[in-house]
Amino acid sequence: MRADHVDVSWESDKKKWLVRVRIGEEVIRRHCNMPKDADDAQLRSAAEKTVSDEGYELDPAQISITR
């Protein structure tokens, strides 16, 4: 099954990156322990791993990073 979109954003209250995976109406939220100053390549890799760990496929163009 394919994920529709993935959003990666910093959650300042938890001091962690949040990866939101959207599959239709469902949203899976997972935190990532990457440092706040992680570059886009590291965050994309973490997002891809999160999606894969959840058992989904992803088009890397569907990843959005909000700083």
VMD Tcl script that draws the C-alpha trace (Angstrom):
set ca {
  {0.00 0.00 0.00}
  {1.23 3.50 -0.78}
  {1.29 6.51 1.56}
  {-0.33 9.62 0.08}
  {1.86 12.24 1.77}
  {4.40 12.61 4.56}
  {4.89 15.79 6.61}
  {7.96 16.26 8.81}
  {7.95 19.12 11.32}
  {9.71 20.13 14.55}
  {7.67 19.82 17.75}
  {9.24 22.31 20.11}
  {7.36 21.10 23.20}
  {8.71 17.55 22.76}
  {12.00 18.66 21.19}
  {11.66 15.99 18.50}
  {10.78 15.79 14.84}
  {7.26 14.57 14.11}
  {6.63 12.44 11.02}
  {2.98 12.40 9.90}
  {2.14 9.74 7.33}
  {-1.18 10.22 5.51}
  {-2.90 7.24 3.91}
  {-6.33 8.35 2.74}
  {-8.16 9.59 5.85}
  {-5.76 7.85 8.24}
  {-2.79 9.71 9.76}
  {0.05 7.91 11.53}
  {2.17 10.08 13.84}
  {5.68 9.00 14.84}
  {8.47 10.93 16.54}
  {12.04 10.92 15.30}
  {15.10 11.55 17.48}
  {17.09 13.44 14.86}
  {18.76 16.66 16.10}
  {16.92 19.92 15.48}
  {19.61 21.05 13.03}
  {19.37 17.87 10.92}
  {19.60 18.56 7.20}
  {16.85 17.78 4.71}
  {18.55 14.60 3.46}
  {18.67 13.17 7.00}
  {15.02 14.05 7.61}
  {13.92 12.57 4.27}
  {15.79 9.37 5.08}
  {14.15 9.19 8.52}
  {10.72 9.79 6.96}
  {11.29 7.04 4.38}
  {12.38 4.62 7.13}
  {9.31 5.48 9.21}
  {7.00 4.83 6.27}
  {8.77 1.56 5.49}
  {8.62 0.46 9.16}
  {4.85 1.02 9.07}
  {4.59 -1.26 6.03}
  {3.89 1.35 3.36}
  {5.60 2.52 0.19}
  {6.34 6.16 -0.58}
  {7.18 8.38 -3.52}
  {10.01 10.56 -2.08}
  {8.51 13.58 -3.85}
  {5.57 13.36 -1.42}
  {7.70 14.34 1.62}
  {7.26 17.89 3.00}
  {9.64 19.31 5.59}
  {8.56 22.28 7.71}
  {11.18 24.00 9.82}
}
mol new
graphics top color blue
foreach p $ca { graphics top sphere $p radius 0.5 }
foreach p [lrange $ca 0 end-1] q [lrange $ca 1 end] { graphics top cylinder $p $q radius 0.2 }
display resetview
